[in-house]
Structure formats: structure tokens, C-alpha cells
Amino acid sequence: MPKAPIQKMFDSIADRYDFLNHTLSLFRDVAWRKHSVRLLKNRAPKDCKLLDLCGGTGDFSKTYSKELGVPQLSVVGDFSYAMLSKVNAKSKELISVQLDATKTPFIDQSFDVILNAFGMRNLLDTAQGLEEVQRLLKPKGYFLTLEFFSPIDVFSRFFYKILAPLFIPFLGSIFSKKKEAYEYLVRSVLQFLSVKEYQDLAERLNFQCVSIKKMDMGIAYAVLLQKLEVKS
Ligand SMILES: C[S@@+](CC[C@H](N)C(=O)[O-])C[C@H]1O[C@@H](n2cnc3c(N)ncnc32)[C@H](O)[C@@H]1O
């Protein structure tokens, strides 16, 4: 799907987004975010400058603050104004910025930690998104991705190819009347990279893979990357 329709799609489901996220995942999304940010424990600096890219309604950065302490600066960046409009009701310390994740307005090396939950899959060009993260991170900064990657093992293939296409668009249409958005969700997982392909791409773009956490038999993964220092 080209950029403008994706933006419109997220604008159209923003009101029911959190509710459907929790319902369709049986609240596993809450646990996935929590387990993911814990990978940054004892790694992220206490006075961290944090960017939640494709941050939507701000749940990932909110989980970060709850688990690891409130960062010095916490920015939620997203291109959907409707999604961002929910951020402030959740937490006053979060600053919302409407932006395109592949071309952000920030100067080089602005952030210690960048988060991205379920956003990389939506970018038109994953490499461009990773390159922008690379530009925005300070040396040795961390990039944490939580994502539904293209399934590679038996259970996750069964889940995404057989189960998910049956129940996700159906429930999505009942609760949000936006069946296409939830058909897109399943399709975008199958069309995305596998976790191994994502790791390989990140390593080619000067990241080191610190940790990969498989959750719920491969339905979701957390990938923690660290920006390598450029050798002179
Ligand atoms: C599935 S939602 C995830 C939201 C949130 N991170 C979470 O954990 O629930 C994906 C988000 O990515 C945003 N998005 C997709 N492509 C984007 C882009 N190129 N630039 C900025 N935001 C984008 C959408 O507007 C949407 O809010």
C-alpha cells in the first residue's frame, strides 16, 4: 500500500486502535511491549533521550517509562495525527511530533534510544527506515524493534497463514467497521521480512544485533540493535 493510504488507514482506526490491539491479541501486546523494553534494562542511560518512532498512541514509550523510569526526553513520532492525538491523555511527559519515520526533522545523533513497535512493517522501504534510525542515534545508541515478522516456523506459519486471516479481519470489521485495515495487517506480516532477514539487513547498515527475543512461539519478536561506532 502506498504511503498516503496507510496514513489514512491509521487515522481511520485511531479511535478503536488500543481497544482492538488488546482484544485481538488477548492482551498479549501489553506483555510483548513489557518484555521488549526489559531488554534495555541496565543498557539504556538513566538520563536517556528517547524516540518512539511510529509510536501511534504512545503505548511503547509509556511502557518504557513504567519499566525503566521516565526518560529525560520522550518523543512519540508518527505520521497519523489521529493516533498522536491520543498520546497526551495517557501521559503528560510524552511529546508528540507528526513526522515521516523515514525523513524526520531531528538533527543527527539526537537520541540514546529509539523504539519502534509494529511500525517497521508499514514503512515503504525498511532499509530507509533503518538508515534514518542510524542517523538519529548517538554512537552505541540502541534501537529496539517489536514486530510481527514474516513467519518461518511451523506454529507461526499456521497462525499467520490459516488462523489470523480467518479471525483478525472478522473481529476488526465487527469492532471497528474497518475490515480492510485488518486484512492489511495480516497481509503486511506475510509480505514483510523474516526476523533473520531483518537482522541481516540491520547488520549491513552498521548495527550490531544485541538480542532477539521470540515471543509466543514466534507470533512476535523483539530485536535489540546497537549502533556500531564508525571506524576511522
Ligand atoms: C501498528 S501501529 C503501532 C503503534 C504503536 N507503536 C503501538 O505499539 O501500538 C503503526 C503506526 O505506524 C505509523 N506509521 C506507519 N508508517 C509510518 C511512517 N512512514 N512514518 C511515521 N509513522 C508511520 C502509523 O501511523 C501507526 O500509528
The ligand as an ORCA input file, in Angstrom:
! r2SCAN-3c Opt
* xyz 0 1
  C       0.556     -0.736     14.106
  S       0.722      0.933     14.602
  C       1.792      0.798     16.013
  C       1.617      1.914     17.006
  C       2.392      1.769     18.292
  N       3.816      1.761     18.056
  C       1.989      0.582     19.108
  O       2.837     -0.056     19.710
  O       0.794      0.305     19.220
  C       1.818      1.525     13.367
  C       1.991      3.015     13.425
  O       2.992      3.384     12.482
  C       2.631      4.610     11.911
  N       3.379      4.751     10.640
  C       3.368      3.913      9.585
  N       4.204      4.355      8.625
  C       4.767      5.492      9.101
  C       5.702      6.414      8.573
  N       6.252      6.260      7.349
  N       6.062      7.476      9.337
  C       5.507      7.652     10.560
  N       4.606      6.825     11.102
  C       4.235      5.747     10.385
  C       1.127      4.549     11.777
  O       0.521      5.812     11.656
  C       0.751      3.821     13.079
  O       0.447      4.713     14.108
*
